[in-house]
Amino acid sequence: MKLIIHIPCFNEAGTLPQTLADLPRHVDGFDAVEWLVTDDGSTDGTSDVARAHGVDHVVRLSTNRGLANAFMTGLIAALERGADVIVNTDADNQYDASCIPDLVVPVLEGRADIAVGARPIIAVGARPIIETADFPWLK
């Protein structure tokens, strides 16, 4: 079984190293854990940073096509590279990578075809309380 962790990126050279440092290289239930970055036409060297930090697969789009396109490109690339399970995350450190092993359990156990994680946000009335310091309020 192969898990591919996919990160769509647009100009994420500054935050990508920390994101990658937090990602697991081993997850119980998988023989292999690989990383894939889809660089959505970045102009800041995101692809170079990804390669320098051990990303297994880098797909570089020549121009910025938007998150939806980068997301789909990455899913297709992960499947072409033999992924049995794909985890998508962001390069802006808004998701806790230590939760990935828990996230994939329902899929590994055959209880789910898809599992969706959540950013650490708590809604209090109409205004969310952001638990992640780098999380932009508008998101």
Secondary structure, DSSP 4 states (H G I P E B T S, - for coil): -EEEEEEEESS-TTTHHHHHHHS-S--TT-SEEEEEEEEES-SS-HHHHHHHTT-SEEEEESS---HHHHHHHHHHHHHHTT-SEEEE--SSS-S-GGGHHHHHHHHHTTS-S------SEEEETTEEEE-STT--TT-
